[in-house]
């Protein structure tokens, strides 16, 4: 009797194994293989280069003696290091990273006019302004389309840190006063992004990107906008050159102080070496 039960259990085990094997085969057959992405996209890419911008800066700084206004400062072209990276998750989603740093000093005249009671105080003098700006963004992108042209919609976060050092000697109604202070703030803000990629061929591609950041609250709030239009060329399959024209517009103000504001406009070409895999 026990031998009959053993034989039955063996037949059941064999049947379960056969069913499991058939199910596994069916599941494998029903699961599609990872398809090739659009020729306008890469599985992974990393770019290192520079952003050569013509900056325009306008800073209004509150001091114990009133608001000092730098006016529009244009100092000629400056090249900033820039890093970008993209990774594709599956065939239609991915991550995008961008980082650059601006660090520049300015020496020149300042002026202000502010009210105290029924009268006003006029301040004039010379100042050293040192501005350092770190900016980075990370976005999750959804790519729509599978042909030579794809549209990307992204959402993520941006990090910025702005540091403005002010050193001035000003004449205030016939008296001389020294001013030395530093205003610094960093924040993480929500980011929205849109992009278009078009492959003329696997080794020649066009792209356009735009992103916007709006920060409310914190020491400095405001908005940052970025736009880029460019071309990618790969003389070697995995290594290429990226040329683009970029615009970054930054407008930040100190919360609670309407007069304290930092505006930076960076506009100019970028060039990168790009590796793709």
LUMMI-611427 format. One record per residue (C-alpha): residue in three letters; x, y, z. Coordinates in steps of 0.1 Angstrom, whole numbers, plus 2048, in hexadecimal, padded with zeros to 3 digits. Layout:
N
<node 'ALA'; <X; Y; Z>>
...
This chain:
277
<node 'UNK'; <800; 800; 800>>
<node 'UNK'; <81C; 818; 809>>
<node 'UNK'; <82D; 810; 7E8>>
<node 'UNK'; <80D; 81A; 7D6>>
<node 'UNK'; <80C; 83B; 7E9>>
<node 'UNK'; <831; 842; 7E2>>
<node 'UNK'; <82B; 83B; 7BD>>
<node 'UNK'; <80D; 854; 7BD>>
<node 'UNK'; <821; 86E; 7CE>>
<node 'UNK'; <83D; 86A; 7B5>>
<node 'UNK'; <825; 86D; 798>>
<node 'UNK'; <816; 88D; 7A8>>
<node 'UNK'; <839; 89C; 7AD>>
<node 'UNK'; <842; 894; 789>>
<node 'UNK'; <821; 8A4; 77D>>
<node 'UNK'; <828; 8C4; 792>>
<node 'UNK'; <84B; 8C6; 784>>
<node 'UNK'; <83E; 8C2; 761>>
<node 'UNK'; <824; 8DD; 767>>
<node 'UNK'; <83E; 8F5; 776>>
<node 'UNK'; <855; 8EF; 758>>
<node 'UNK'; <838; 8F7; 740>>
<node 'UNK'; <82E; 916; 754>>
<node 'UNK'; <852; 923; 754>>
<node 'UNK'; <855; 91D; 72E>>
<node 'UNK'; <834; 92F; 729>>
<node 'UNK'; <83E; 94C; 73F>>
<node 'UNK'; <85F; 94F; 72D>>
<node 'UNK'; <84E; 94F; 70B>>
<node 'UNK'; <835; 96A; 716>>
<node 'UNK'; <850; 981; 724>>
<node 'UNK'; <85E; 998; 708>>
<node 'UNK'; <883; 99C; 705>>
<node 'UNK'; <891; 9BF; 70C>>
<node 'UNK'; <88E; 9D2; 6EB>>
<node 'UNK'; <8A7; 9EA; 6DD>>
<node 'UNK'; <89F; A0E; 6E7>>
<node 'UNK'; <89A; A2A; 6CE>>
<node 'UNK'; <8BA; A32; 6BB>>
<node 'UNK'; <8B6; A55; 6CA>>
<node 'UNK'; <8BD; A47; 6ED>>
<node 'UNK'; <8DA; A35; 6FE>>
<node 'UNK'; <8D9; A1A; 719>>
<node 'UNK'; <8F2; A2E; 72D>>
<node 'UNK'; <906; A4E; 725>>
<node 'UNK'; <91E; A65; 737>>
<node 'UNK'; <92A; A87; 72C>>
<node 'UNK'; <945; A9E; 739>>
<node 'UNK'; <94C; AC1; 72C>>
<node 'UNK'; <947; AE6; 730>>
<node 'UNK'; <92C; B00; 72F>>
<node 'UNK'; <93B; B21; 720>>
<node 'UNK'; <922; B3B; 72A>>
<node 'UNK'; <91F; B61; 728>>
<node 'UNK'; <911; B68; 74B>>
<node 'UNK'; <8FB; B85; 755>>
<node 'UNK'; <8F8; B8A; 77B>>
<node 'UNK'; <8E3; BA2; 78F>>
<node 'UNK'; <8E5; BA0; 7B5>>
<node 'UNK'; <8D3; BB5; 7CF>>
<node 'UNK'; <8E0; BAF; 7F2>>
<node 'UNK'; <8D2; BBC; 813>>
<node 'UNK'; <8EC; BCA; 82B>>
<node 'UNK'; <8E9; BDD; 84C>>
<node 'UNK'; <8EC; BFD; 837>>
<node 'UNK'; <8D1; BF4; 81E>>
<node 'UNK'; <8CE; BE1; 7FD>>
<node 'UNK'; <8EC; BE0; 7E6>>
<node 'UNK'; <8E4; BDB; 7C2>>
<node 'UNK'; <8FF; BCF; 7AA>>
<node 'UNK'; <8EB; BD7; 78A>>
<node 'UNK'; <8F0; BC0; 76C>>
<node 'UNK'; <913; BB1; 76C>>
<node 'UNK'; <921; BA3; 74B>>
<node 'UNK'; <944; B95; 74F>>
<node 'UNK'; <94B; B83; 72F>>
<node 'UNK'; <94B; B5E; 727>>
<node 'UNK'; <953; B44; 743>>
<node 'UNK'; <956; B1F; 73F>>
<node 'UNK'; <946; B08; 759>>
<node 'UNK'; <94C; AE3; 75D>>
<node 'UNK'; <92C; ACE; 756>>
<node 'UNK'; <923; AAA; 75A>>
<node 'UNK'; <905; A97; 74C>>
<node 'UNK'; <8FA; A73; 74D>>
<node 'UNK'; <8DC; A5F; 740>>
<node 'UNK'; <8D2; A3B; 747>>
<node 'UNK'; <8B5; A28; 737>>
<node 'UNK'; <8A0; A11; 74D>>
<node 'UNK'; <88E; 9F9; 736>>
<node 'UNK'; <885; A08; 714>>
<node 'UNK'; <871; A27; 71C>>
<node 'UNK'; <87C; A34; 73E>>
<node 'UNK'; <89C; A41; 74D>>
<node 'UNK'; <8AF; A59; 763>>
<node 'UNK'; <8C1; A79; 759>>
<node 'UNK'; <8DC; A8C; 76C>>
<node 'UNK'; <8EB; AAF; 766>>
<node 'UNK'; <903; AC3; 77B>>
<node 'UNK'; <917; AE3; 777>>
<node 'UNK'; <928; AFD; 78D>>
<node 'UNK'; <92C; B23; 788>>
<node 'UNK'; <946; B36; 79C>>
<node 'UNK'; <94F; B59; 794>>
<node 'UNK'; <959; B7A; 7A5>>
<node 'UNK'; <951; B9E; 79D>>
<node 'UNK'; <960; BBF; 7A7>>
<node 'UNK'; <94E; BE0; 7A0>>
<node 'UNK'; <938; BFC; 7AB>>
<node 'UNK'; <919; BF8; 7BF>>
<node 'UNK'; <8FD; C11; 7C7>>
<node 'UNK'; <8DD; C11; 7DB>>
<node 'UNK'; <8C2; C29; 7E6>>
<node 'UNK'; <8AB; C20; 803>>
<node 'UNK'; <894; C33; 81A>>
<node 'UNK'; <897; C38; 83F>>
<node 'UNK'; <879; C49; 84E>>
<node 'UNK'; <871; C69; 83A>>
<node 'UNK'; <894; C6B; 82A>>
<node 'UNK'; <8AA; C54; 815>>
<node 'UNK'; <8CE; C48; 815>>
<node 'UNK'; <8E3; C44; 7F6>>
<node 'UNK'; <900; C2B; 7F7>>
<node 'UNK'; <91B; C29; 7DD>>
<node 'UNK'; <93C; C17; 7DD>>
<node 'UNK'; <950; BF9; 7D0>>
<node 'UNK'; <948; BD5; 7D7>>
<node 'UNK'; <956; BB2; 7D1>>
<node 'UNK'; <93A; B99; 7CA>>
<node 'UNK'; <943; B73; 7C8>>
<node 'UNK'; <928; B5C; 7BC>>
<node 'UNK'; <92A; B37; 7BD>>
<node 'UNK'; <90D; B22; 7AF>>
<node 'UNK'; <90A; AFC; 7B0>>
<node 'UNK'; <8EE; AED; 79C>>
<node 'UNK'; <8E4; AC9; 796>>
<node 'UNK'; <8C5; AB7; 78C>>
<node 'UNK'; <8B9; A93; 78B>>
<node 'UNK'; <899; A8A; 777>>
<node 'UNK'; <886; A6A; 770>>
<node 'UNK'; <87C; A6A; 74B>>
<node 'UNK'; <861; A59; 737>>
<node 'UNK'; <869; A56; 712>>
<node 'UNK'; <84C; A55; 6FA>>
<node 'UNK'; <852; A46; 6D8>>
<node 'UNK'; <868; A2A; 6CA>>
<node 'UNK'; <874; A37; 6A8>>
<node 'UNK'; <88E; A50; 69F>>
<node 'UNK'; <87C; A6C; 6B3>>
<node 'UNK'; <872; A69; 6D8>>
<node 'UNK'; <863; A81; 6F0>>
<node 'UNK'; <86E; A81; 715>>
<node 'UNK'; <85A; A8D; 733>>
<node 'UNK'; <86C; A8F; 754>>
<node 'UNK'; <867; A97; 778>>
<node 'UNK'; <880; A98; 794>>
<node 'UNK'; <894; AAF; 7AB>>
<node 'UNK'; <8AE; ACA; 7A7>>
<node 'UNK'; <8C8; AD5; 7C0>>
<node 'UNK'; <8D7; AF7; 7C1>>
<node 'UNK'; <8EE; B0A; 7D8>>
<node 'UNK'; <8F4; B2F; 7D5>>
<node 'UNK'; <90F; B42; 7E8>>
<node 'UNK'; <914; B67; 7E5>>
<node 'UNK'; <931; B78; 7F7>>
<node 'UNK'; <930; B9E; 7F9>>
<node 'UNK'; <94D; BB4; 804>>
<node 'UNK'; <949; BDA; 7FF>>
<node 'UNK'; <955; BFB; 80B>>
<node 'UNK'; <939; C14; 807>>
<node 'UNK'; <935; C39; 80C>>
<node 'UNK'; <914; C40; 81E>>
<node 'UNK'; <90A; C65; 820>>
<node 'UNK'; <92E; C6F; 823>>
<node 'UNK'; <938; C53; 83B>>
<node 'UNK'; <94C; C33; 833>>
<node 'UNK'; <93F; C11; 83D>>
<node 'UNK'; <94D; BEE; 836>>
<node 'UNK'; <936; BD2; 82C>>
<node 'UNK'; <93F; BAD; 82D>>
<node 'UNK'; <925; B91; 82C>>
<node 'UNK'; <91C; B70; 81D>>
<node 'UNK'; <8FA; B63; 812>>
<node 'UNK'; <8F7; B3E; 80B>>
<node 'UNK'; <8DB; B26; 806>>
<node 'UNK'; <8D6; B04; 7F7>>
<node 'UNK'; <8B5; AF2; 7EF>>
<node 'UNK'; <8A5; AD5; 7DD>>
<node 'UNK'; <888; ADE; 7C6>>
<node 'UNK'; <870; ACB; 7B0>>
<node 'UNK'; <878; AC9; 78B>>
<node 'UNK'; <864; AC4; 76B>>
<node 'UNK'; <876; ABC; 74A>>
<node 'UNK'; <86E; AB6; 726>>
<node 'UNK'; <885; AAA; 70A>>
<node 'UNK'; <885; A9F; 6E6>>
<node 'UNK'; <89F; A88; 6D5>>
<node 'UNK'; <8A2; A81; 6B0>>
<node 'UNK'; <8BB; A69; 69F>>
<node 'UNK'; <8C5; A73; 67C>>
<node 'UNK'; <8DA; A54; 67D>>
<node 'UNK'; <8E7; A3E; 69A>>
<node 'UNK'; <906; A54; 69C>>
<node 'UNK'; <8F6; A77; 696>>
<node 'UNK'; <8DA; A83; 6AC>>
<node 'UNK'; <8C8; AA4; 6B6>>
<node 'UNK'; <8B9; AAD; 6D7>>
<node 'UNK'; <8A6; AC8; 6E9>>
<node 'UNK'; <8A0; ACB; 70F>>
<node 'UNK'; <88E; AE3; 726>>
<node 'UNK'; <889; AE1; 74C>>
<node 'UNK'; <879; AF7; 767>>
<node 'UNK'; <87E; AFA; 78C>>
<node 'UNK'; <868; B0D; 7A5>>
<node 'UNK'; <873; B10; 7C9>>
<node 'UNK'; <85C; B1E; 7E4>>
<node 'UNK'; <867; B23; 808>>
<node 'UNK'; <88A; B21; 817>>
<node 'UNK'; <8A4; B3D; 819>>
<node 'UNK'; <8A3; B42; 7F3>>
<node 'UNK'; <885; B3A; 7DD>>
<node 'UNK'; <87F; B40; 7B8>>
<node 'UNK'; <883; B2E; 797>>
<node 'UNK'; <89E; B1F; 780>>
<node 'UNK'; <898; B18; 75C>>
<node 'UNK'; <8AF; B04; 744>>
<node 'UNK'; <8AD; AFF; 71E>>
<node 'UNK'; <8C5; AED; 706>>
<node 'UNK'; <8C6; AE6; 6E1>>
<node 'UNK'; <8E2; AD0; 6D2>>
<node 'UNK'; <8F1; AB5; 6BD>>
<node 'UNK'; <904; A94; 6C5>>
<node 'UNK'; <91D; A85; 6AD>>
<node 'UNK'; <92F; A64; 6B2>>
<node 'UNK'; <94D; A5F; 69C>>
<node 'UNK'; <954; A40; 6B1>>
<node 'UNK'; <936; A2A; 6BA>>
<node 'UNK'; <93A; A2F; 6E0>>
<node 'UNK'; <94B; A51; 6E2>>
<node 'UNK'; <93D; A71; 6D4>>
<node 'UNK'; <93C; A97; 6D5>>
<node 'UNK'; <91E; AAB; 6E2>>
<node 'UNK'; <919; AD0; 6D9>>
<node 'UNK'; <8FC; AE4; 6E6>>
<node 'UNK'; <8F0; B07; 6ED>>
<node 'UNK'; <8E3; B0C; 711>>
<node 'UNK'; <8D0; B26; 724>>
<node 'UNK'; <8CC; B26; 74A>>
<node 'UNK'; <8B8; B41; 75B>>
<node 'UNK'; <8B9; B43; 782>>
<node 'UNK'; <8A3; B5B; 796>>
<node 'UNK'; <8A5; B57; 7BC>>
<node 'UNK'; <89A; B6E; 7D8>>
<node 'UNK'; <89D; B6D; 7FD>>
<node 'UNK'; <87C; B65; 80E>>
<node 'UNK'; <86F; B81; 822>>
<node 'UNK'; <886; B9B; 812>>
<node 'UNK'; <877; BA8; 7F2>>
<node 'UNK'; <896; BBC; 7E9>>
<node 'UNK'; <8B0; BA0; 7ED>>
<node 'UNK'; <8B3; B8D; 7CC>>
<node 'UNK'; <8CB; B7A; 7B6>>
<node 'UNK'; <8C7; B77; 791>>
<node 'UNK'; <8DF; B64; 77A>>
<node 'UNK'; <8DC; B5D; 755>>
<node 'UNK'; <8F4; B45; 745>>
<node 'UNK'; <8F3; B42; 71F>>
<node 'UNK'; <90B; B32; 707>>
<node 'UNK'; <918; B12; 6F7>>
<node 'UNK'; <922; AF1; 708>>
<node 'UNK'; <939; AD5; 6FB>>
<node 'UNK'; <93C; AB2; 709>>
<node 'UNK'; <94D; A91; 703>>
<node 'UNK'; <933; A76; 706>>
<node 'UNK'; <937; A51; 70C>>
<node 'UNK'; <919; A3A; 705>>
<node 'UNK'; <913; A16; 70B>>
